[in-house]
Amino acid sequence: MKEYNVIIIGGGAAGFFSAINIAEQNPDLKVAILERGGEVLTKVKVSGGGRCNVTHAEFMPEELVKNYPRGEKELRGPFHQFMTGDTIEWFENRGVPLKIEDDGRMFPESNSSQTIIDCFLGEAEKYGVAIFKNHAVKTITHFESSYQIETTQGDFSAEKVVIATGSNPKIWKVLEGLGHTVSQPVPSLFTFNIKDERITEIPGVVALNVEIKVVNTNLRSEGPLLITHWGMSAPAILKLSAFGAIELAKRDYKFQIEVNFIRQDFESCLDVLKTTKQDLAKKTVFKSTEFDLPKRLWHKLVLASQITTETRWADLNKMQLEALTNQLTAAVFSVDGKSTFKEEFVTAGGVNLKEVNFKTFESKKHENLYFAGEVLNIDAVTGGFNFQNAWTGGFIVAKAISS
């Protein structure tokens, strides 16, 4: 049996961040990482399209927590201990400067996730963190002053254990055996599958500032909307999918959304169109794109309003004006299924947050058992927020264990 002071279960972002900080803060501790797969940091590798969206340029804890559909209340305190600015400093101190993009996402200046992976592997080696690949955990047994961990390749013992496995049903089952409650996982970040004449043949079109709501719910979001070959994506959709993860799963991903493409109410939009009808009387509606909408989207919405390509503004009747207003401010689309967002797979679900002390991220049920990252029932919208949760949890766990 191999003996360590601290064993981290999970060779991902939260696991490495915990291990490195523990070993750095207390070099006397023997630290090991157990990874079930043949590679470590695989999710880091594909994050952000291979660039690794490390964090998000939001520097106020009160604002940062609003990006977490599950975990908002619990993360407020931890973010006062370690958040975005600390993350930036941590990486820069290790030779990995970050850059901010226009939408607030932060990436390594190298634009490569391999930079982050190399940093973690180098720091782990520097501080003597042992890494065991292909060691899937089968059981965890808590004795009075230690834990015994049975893996597919032998047994380990440790005084302290950190669970940083992400969304891993097998580990959740092990934790349930230890008395923890686990919320069953459902997808959190996904795009919407929609077949509709109004968006066929225009993939790649982006409406920059829309408002979307799920019909017959309180779910709503705003932001850019991307039309894809299979339906709709981009922040407005992904935010809705994250905050509506549980409700949309209950509906088996079959529901209707109402899209306001111009973020104006019906009456305001109708007034603008009436004015345009006078100002552009002799021009065709089809070719007179309004409200800064993409031309191809405008064409689709005009045709959906029973207006032909040859109809002039002067010839629009009341019914057509109102139909176009409806298409612009309250277009209803039927969603039939979902698709995974790029290579990233985030779930809502995990260890019940009431069973964790968020001053230390330690289990309230077992002393010296800690959690970091998405193994907890915490998830965020897209944009680097899930990684920030991993860095914050990992750092606070390390601080608690090392002191």
N, C-alpha and C positions, 0 to 999 in steps of 0.2 A: 504493500500500500504506500502510495506517494503522499507525503505530508507537506502541507503549506500553511502559512499563516492566513492567507486570503486566497480564495478561489473565485474567479469570475466565470460564470457560465454564460457563454455567448461571445463570439469573436467578431462582433460588429462595432459600430461607432460608439455606442454607450459603453460596451465592454472594454474596448481599448482605452477610451478616455478615463474610465474609472481606474483601470489597472496602472496606467502611466502615472496618473496623479497620486495614487496610493504609494507606488514605489518611489516616486520623486520626493514626496513629503515625508516618508518614513523609510529610508533605505534598509533598515533592519528587518523589515517584513519580507518574507518570501511570498511572491505573488505569481499565480498561474492563471492562464486563460484556457478554458475548455471549449472547443468549437466542434460542433457535430459534423460539419462538412469538411471537404478537402481543401477549401480556401477560406481565408478570412476577409472581412471587410467587403464582401461581395455587393452589398447594397450601396455602400459608399461609391463603389466603382461605377455603377449605372446611374447614380443620382444626377439630376440636372443634365440629362443627356450626355453623361460622361464627363461633366465639368465639376460636379459636386457643389450643390447649392448649400454652402456651409451654414449660413444664417441669414437674417433679414435685418436691414438697417432701420430698426425700430428701437429707440433707446430709452423709452419710458415703460417701466413694468406695467403700468395701468393700461397702456395701449397694447403692449405686446400680448397680454393675456387674452385679449379679445379675439385672437386668432385661433383659440383652442376651444372647439365645440365641447370637448370633454377634458376637464383639467383646468379651466379658467380660474376658478376660485382657489384650487390647491396650489397653483404655480405662482400666485401673486407674491407670497413670501419668499420662495426660492429664487425668483427673479431679482429680488432685492439683494440676494447674496452673490449670484453669478448670472450675468446675462450677456447681451450682445457685445457691449464694449469689452467685457472680460474675454469673450471668445476671440474677438479680433486681436487683442493683446496676446493671448495664449499662443495663437498660431504665428503671429509676427515675431514673438520671442524665439520661435523655433524655425525661423527662416521661411515662413509661408505667409507673405503679405496677401491680404484680401482686397478685392475691389467691389465697389457698389455699382450696380446697373441702374438704369433709369426707373425700373419698377421696384427698386429697393432690395432686390435679391443680391446676395453677396457670394462671390466665387473666388477661388484662388486666382491670383494674377496670371498664373500659368494657363488657366482655362482647362486644366486637366485634373480629374479626380485622383490620378496616380500620384500627384504631388501630396495630397492628403494621406493616401495610403503609405507612401514612402516615409512621410513624417511620423506616422504612428508606428510603423515597423522599426524605424530607426530609434525612436524614443523607447520603445519596448526593449529593444536590444541594449540600449544604453543603460537602462535601469534594471536589467536582469530579469525581466518578466518572461516566464516560461510560457510557451504556446504549444498546446496539444491539439492537433487537428484530427479529424475523424474520431473524436471522442464524444459520441452522443450520450447524454445523461439518461440513465434508466430510472434511478431512484435517488432521493435525498433523505437521509435519516438524521434527525436532530437528537444528539445525546446531550448530557448536562452541560458540557463545556466545549463541544465540538460538533462538527457535521461530518457524516460519511457520505460520499458521493460515489455511486456505482455507475460506471460508464461501460460502453461496449468494448473498451480496451483496458479494463482494470479499474481498481478502486483508488479513491483519493480521500484524504481527510483534511479538514481545515477548521480553524477557530471561527472564521467569518466567511460568509458566502454572499456574493453579489449576483443576482439574477438579471442578466442583460440580454435576453434571448430574442427580444422583439416579439412579434406575434407568432408564438410557437405553441400550438395546441397540446403537444406532448408535455411540454414543461408546465403549461397551465394545469394539466391533469395531475402532474406531480405536486404542484402547489395546492391543488384542491385536497390532495391526500394529506397535506400538512395543515389543513384547516382553513385555507384561504378561500374566499369567494371569487369566482371569475365570471365577468360578464362575457357572454358568448360573442365571438367576433363577427362583425359584418363589414363589408367594404366601406371605406370612408372617402377615398378620392377616386372618382370615376367620371367618365363622360357619358352623355346621354345618346342612346340610339333612337334616331327619329327618321322616318321615311315620310317626306312631305314634298309636294311639288314646289313649294316656295323656296326650298333650300337645295333641291337637286341641281346638279350641274354648276353649282357655284362654290365648291370646296376651296378653302383658303381665304374666303371673304371674312373680314373682321369688322364688326360693329363696335366702335371703341367705348361706348358708354351706354349700356343698356340696364334695364331693371327687369328682373325675372321673379316670378312667384309661382309656387306650386299651388294649383287650383284646389280649393277647399282645405287649405292648411294656413298656418302662420309663417311658413317658410318663404323667405325672400332673399335676394342678393342683388348686387349691382357690380358693374365693371365691364371689361372687354368680353366680347362673345365671338368665338371662332366657329365658322361653319365648316364641317368636315365631310369626308366621304360617307361617314356612317351617321352623322347627326350634328351634335353641338359639343363644344369644349371651351377651353380658356377659363380665366379666373371666375367669371360670373357663374359658370356651370360648376366648376370644382368647389367653389365656396358653398354653393347650394348642396352639393353632394356630401360635403363634410358635415355641415350643420344638420342636414336631413338624413344622415346615414341610417339611423334606426327606423325612422318613419318610412323612408323609401323602401327599405328592406321588407317592412311589413306589407307594403303594396306590391311586392314581387317585381319592383322596378317597372310597373305599368301605371302611369299617371299622366296628368296634363299639366303643362306649364303655360303661363301667360307672359309674353315678352313685350315690354315697352321699349322699342328700338330707339326712341328719341328722348325718353324721360320727361315727357310733357303730358299733362292730363288731356282728356278728350277735347274739352272746350277750347283750350289754348291752341291745340294742334289744328282744330277745325277753323279757328279764326285765321291762323297763318295760311291755311290752304285757300280760304275764301279771298284773302288779300292777293295770294299768288294767282288765283283765277282771274283777277282783274289785271294784275301787272303783266302777266305772261299770256294774255288771252289768246294770241295767235300761235303760240308755241305748243308742241305736243307735250302731254304730261309725261309720257314715257322717257323722253329725252331731257326733261327738266328736273334733274335730281335735286331734292331739297333736304334740309336738315343735316347736311354734311354726311349723308349716308353713302356707303359704297355704291357705285353706279349699278353693279349687277344685282345687288340686293334690292335697290329701289325698283329696278325693272320687274323683279319677281313680285314685289308687293303691289305694284301698280296692276299687273296682270291678274293677281289674285283678287283685286277689287272690281273685276269685271270692266276694266278700262282697256281698250285696245291700244296697239302701238301707234295708231293714227289719230286717236282722240285728242282734240285740242283742249286746253284749259277752259276756254270760253264755252265749250260744249258739255262740260261736266254738269250732271244733274245733282240734286240734293242727295239722292241715294248713293251715287258713286263717291261723292265727297265724304260722306259718312263712312262708307265702306273702306276708303283709303285711310281715313283717320283711325278706324278700328285696327287696320293692319299695322299701322305705325305705332299705336299706343297700347294695344291689347290683343296681339296676335296669339292665338291659342294653338299649341302644338302637342301632339300625343307622343309621349315617350314610351318606347317598348323595349326595355332592356338597357343594359349598361356595357361599357367597355373599360378595361383598365387604362389608367392614365399613363401613357408611355410605358417605361419598364418599372415604374414605381408602384408598389402595392402597399397601401396603408389601410389599417383596419381600425374600426371603433370596437373596443372590447379589451379585456384584460383584467388584472387584479383590481378588486374593488378598492377605490381610493380611500374609503373610510378605514381601511385596515392598514394604512401606512402613515407613519409620522413624517410629515413633510419638512420638518426641521432638519432631519437626517436621512430621509428616504428609507428608514428602517421599518421592518415589519412590526406591527403592534402585537402580533401573535407569537413571534419567535425572535428572541434576542439574537443579535449578530447576523440576521438575515436581511439583506438590503435589495432594493430594486432600482433599476435605471433604464430609461427609455420606454419603448412601446410595449414592454411586457405589462406595464400598468395600463389602466383604462384611460389613457391620455392620447389624443391625436389632434392634429392641426390641419389648417388649410395649407395649400401648396405655397412654396416660397421660401423654404429654409427653416420653417418653424418647428418641424418635427426634429430636425437635427439640433436646434437650440434646446429643445427639451432634453435631448440626450446629453448634451454638454453640461447643462445645468445640473441634471440629476447625477451624472457621473462625477462632477466636481464636488458636489455636496456629500455624496457617499464617501468619496476619498477623504474629504476633510474629517468626516465623522470617524472613519476607520483609522486614520493616521494619527489622530490626536491622542 
